Amino acid sequence: MTPIDASTARPWTVRPAPPVPDALDHPDVWAYAGLTEVSRRATAAVWGWTDTWAPLAVRLPMLRPSPYGETAVWVAVEGDGRSADDVVGYASVHLPLTANETTAVHGVVVDPRHEGRGIGAALLARVHEHAAAHGRTVLQAFSPHAPEPPAGPDALEPPTGSGRVPRHDRAVRLAHRHGYALEQVARASVLELPGDTARLARLRDEARARAGAEYRTHTWLDDLPAGRLDDLAVLWTRMSTDTPHGAVEQAEDPWDAVRVREHLDRLRASHQHVLMTVAEHVASGRLVAFSWLQVPTAPVPFAFQEDTLVLREHRGHALGMLVKTVNLDAFTAMRPDALRIHTWNAQENAHMLAINVAMGFRPSGVSAVWQRTAPA
């Protein structure tokens, strides 16, 4: 991607984005259409593909406020900044409202053609101002990198000792300049479909045999049974406490049935299916494990493996492998022409990574998790 000639580039400014429009034809949608295109270019520059890029119809519903969090957005624009083409970068900062109330989670993205003009630093300054104004003293951010660099002086490792990011990458240098520490690295992985179908069937059958008659699985698409939402809320709550977070500050984030419904409604509004397999403990009737895929409603050739969790007290019965392989079977039946599934896991999460590797997932890159603690 050819950089813009700085000598001929138009001056730029940073301004708050308008409130999130309620329709794609709203006059204020220009800012979001512009940042969506910036995101597409930045995604392609890192990965060489745009599977993880969210089109405008997907992005807008996810930015709308909810009882559990609100997101503020700024755009860097050239000239008068009245059209999508004028947007050259953006920042978003999400403030949790029901837990982790001292935390702000943000992202800064600059059009790769406009890097090196100070846009990222200016957007980050707005993020810091917003966080301080709302009493948020723990700032967290993510940066994608592909491929993962080899060990050596050009690689940076987190305190967990697992995973690496390129020390001299532009995003890494920006984070360091502004006081962020690398606290964790997540591995991005992809499963090329159909995969080794015989091996996957064997893994599923072996997991089912280990689980035995003590557990049974259920698979649902979108409409999760109302009587199961409380159990699912427990599983989603435990995602905040039972998965590795490195040195990233993360307090318990409680879910209830109402929040589960809100989450599903938001995904539906964003044109995403939820395909979920759960494991039920037969004796108690409680759900003790789950795994779900986020599947775009559009006929694209990919999907995203989202949360997988087995409650600590039910580990050791191959339930993680069971719910993932059963859910994969349901997905391939639902989308027989799909080509790949993407997922992310903390690099120190050896158990879940071992399940993924056994299923055929291969590393595709990493995501750096940054944290800065500011004065109160």
N, C-alpha and C positions, 0 to 999 in steps of 0.2 A: 504494500500500500504506500503510494508516493506521498511524502509529507508535504504540507502546504508551505510555499515559500514565505518565510516570515517577513521578508521585505515588502511583499505585496498583500499580505493578509490584512483583513479589516480589523479594526479594534474590537475588543470583546468586553462584555460586562457580565456580572453574575446577578441574577435576580430570582426572587421566589417564583416558583411555578404557580399558575392559577390553581384554585381549588380543583380537585379531580372532577372532570366533567361526568355527567350521568349518561351521555350518549356520544357515539363516535363522530357524529356530525356537529357537535357543539363547537362554537367559535374558538373556545379556549383549548381545544384538543391539540392545537398546533404544537404546544410545548411537549406534550406527551408523545405525539407522533415523532417529534424531533429526537427526544431522548431514546425512544425505542429504536430509531435508526442508528444512533450512536452506539447503543448496546449491541446491535447486530454486527456492526463493524468491529467493535472491540472483541466480541466473542469469536468472530472468525479469525481475527489476528492472533489470538492465543491458541485456539484449538484446531483451526483449519476447517471447522464446520460450525453450524449454528443450531444444533439440536437443542441446546440449553437456553437459547434466546427466546424471550417471551414476546410474541406479537402484541400489537396494541390492544386487541380485544381481550387478550389474556391478562395483560399487565394492569389495565385500569381497575378492574374489580379488586385486585390484590392490594392496591394502594389506598382504597377507601378506608376510612376509620372504622374501628369496631370497638366493642366494650373492652377488648383485651389489648389493644395497642393502636397507636396512631402514627402516621408517616408524614414527614415534611419533605418537600422536594425543592431543589434549586436547579436552575438551568444556566449554563454559560452560553451567551448568545453573541453573535457578531452583528454589527450594524444596529438597526432599529429593533431587531429581534421580534419580528412579527410573523414569521413562518417557520415551519419545521426545518427548512433548509438552513436556517440561521443558528440552530442549536449545535454547539461544538463540544458539549460536555454536560454532565449533570451529577448531582449528589442527592442521596436520599438518606434520611435518618429515621429509624423506627424506635419509638418509645414504648416499652411494655407498660401496661397500666394496672395489671393485677398481680404481678410478681416481678422481682428484679427491678424495682422502681428507681434504683440508682444507675441503671444501665441504659446506654444508647447504642444501638447497632446500626452501623451506617455503611454506605458504599459510595465511592467516588469513581466515576468513569469518564474518560476523555476520549474523544474521537482520535484514533491512532494517527490520523493525518495532521492533527493539531497538537500533538505532544511536544513538550519542550517550550511552551509559551507561558508557563506559569498558571495554567488553567486549573490543574489539579490542586495546587497549593491554595488557590483562592477559594475553590469549592470546599476544601477541607476546613478552611478558616470559618466558613459559614456554618459548617457542621458543629465545630467546637463552640461557636457562639450560641447556637441553638441548644446544645446539650447543657451548657453552663446556665442558660436562662431557665432551664427546666430542672435544675438541680441534679443533673446526671453527671456523676463523677467517674463512672467506669465506661470507657468507650471501646467498642469492639468492632472489628472490620475484617473483611475477607479479601484475598486477592488470588486469582487463578494463575496457574503456571503449567505449561506443558512444553516438553516432557519434564519429569522430575530429574534434576541434575544429579550426576554421580557425586559420591563423597569426595571432598577435597576442599582446597582453600576458596573456591568459587561458590561453595554451597553453604547455606546457613541452616542449622538444625535447632529445633525447639528444645526446651528443657526435658521433654518427654524422652528425647533420644531417638524418636521415630519420625522418619520423613525428612525431606530437605527441600529448600527453595533456592532459586538462583540469587546469590548475594547481590549481584550488580543489576538486577532487574529494576526498571523504573519505579514500579509500585513498591518494591522492597525499600529502595532508597528514600522514597517519599515517606513511607511509614517510619523509618528510622529517624529522618530529619525532624519529625514531629513527635518524637517521644514514645512511639509504639514498640512493644516487645513481641517477638514471635513466640506464642505460647503453645501452639499446636499445629500439626499438619494433617490434613485429611487426604486420603487417597481417592482420586477419581478412577473409576473402573467402568469397563464396558463389556457386556456379554453379546457377542455376535451370534445371532440366531440363524438356524435353529439350534446351534450348539451340538454337542455330542449327546444325541437323544438317548442312546442306550445307557450312557453313563448317568445322565440325569434321572432316568427311570430307576436305575439301580440305587442311586442316592435316596430317591424318594421312598422306595420300597424298604430299604434298610432303615431309614428314619422311622417309617411307620411301624416296622417290627420292633424297634427299640422303644417307641412310645407305648406300644401294646394297647390293650383294651382299656387302660387307665385314661387315655386321651382320645378325643375324636375331633376331626376338623370340620369347619363350615367355611364356605366361600360365598361372598356377596359382591354384587356390583351396584355401587351407588346407594341403593336403598338399604341401609343397615337397620336391622330390626330394632324398634324402639326399646324393647325390653333388654337389649344388650348394650345400650349406650352408657350405662353406669360402669359396666366392666371395661368398656373401651376407654372411658375417661380415666380409669385407674392406669391402664396401659400407657396412655399418652402422658399422664402425669409422671409415671416412672421413667419415661424417656429423658426427663430432666434430671433424674437422680441416679439412674442405674446404668448409664452409658458413659464412656470416658470423656472427660472434658479438659484433660491436662490441667494447666494452671488458669484456665479461663474461669472467671467468676460466674457461677451458675447456681442460683438457689432453686428450690423446688418450685415448679410452675404448675399450680393445681388446675386440673380440668374437671368439669362435670358434664352431665348429659347436655345441658344447654350449650356449652362451648363446643362439644362435638358436633351438634347440629349446625351451629354457626360456621364451623370449619367446613363442613360438607356443603353448606349453602354457598359459601364463598368459592369453593373449588368448582361447583356447578356453574356459578355465574362467570367463572373464568374459563369455561368450556373444557373442563377436565373431568374425566371419569375417576372414580375410586374403586379399584379392584382389590378386595381384601380377603385373606384367609386367616382364620383364627383357630387356636387349639382350645378346646373345652376340657376341663378336668371333670371327668364323668361323675365322680363321687360327689363333688360339691356343686356341679353345674356352673362353675365360674369360668370365665375366659382367662387364660393364663399366658397366652402368647398370641402375637399377631404379626402380620407382614402385609404391606399394601403397596400397590403400584399406582402411580399417577399416570393416567393414560389420556393424552389429548383426544378430544372428541373429533378433531379433524383427522382425516386419513393419512397421518404422517407415519413414517416407518420406524418410530422409536417410542419408548416410554421410559419412565423414571422409577427405579426402585427406591421407595421412601422408607419409612420406619420399619424396623424389625426388632421385636423385643420379646424376651421370655422372662417372666417374673423370676427373681432370684430363687425363690423357694421351689421352683419347678424346673430348674436347670438340671442338666445331666441326662435328659431323656430324648435328645436329638430333636427337640421341638422347633428350634430355629431352622434347621435344615428341612424339617417336615413342612412348616408353613410356607417357606420360600419356594420349595419345589412344587408343592401343590398349587400355589398361586401362579407359578410360572406355567404350569400345565393349563390353567384357566386362561391365562393371557394368550398363549399360543393358539388356543382354540378360538378365542375372541378375535385375535388379529393374526391370522395365519401368514400374512405377507410381511409382518414386522421383521426388521433387520437387526435391531439392537436395543439393549436396555442399559441405561446409565445409572450409576449409583456412587455414593460417597461414604467413606468410613474413616474414623480416626485411625491414623497409622498405628497407634498402640493397641487398637482393638483386635488383638491377634485372633480371638475365637471367631468373630464375625468375618474377618478377612479370610480365614481358613475355609469357612463355608463358601464364600464367594469364589475363591480360587478353585475349590473342588468342583463348583458348578460350571466353571469355565470363564469367569470374569477375568479380564486382563487389565493391568494398570494403563491409564491413558493420560495421567497428569496428577497434579496436586492442587489443593486449596490451602493457602496460608491463613491461619487464624491469628489476628493481631489484637493486642489489648493495651490500652493506656489508662492509667489512673490519674485523674486530675484532682487538684485541691478542691475541697468542698467549698 
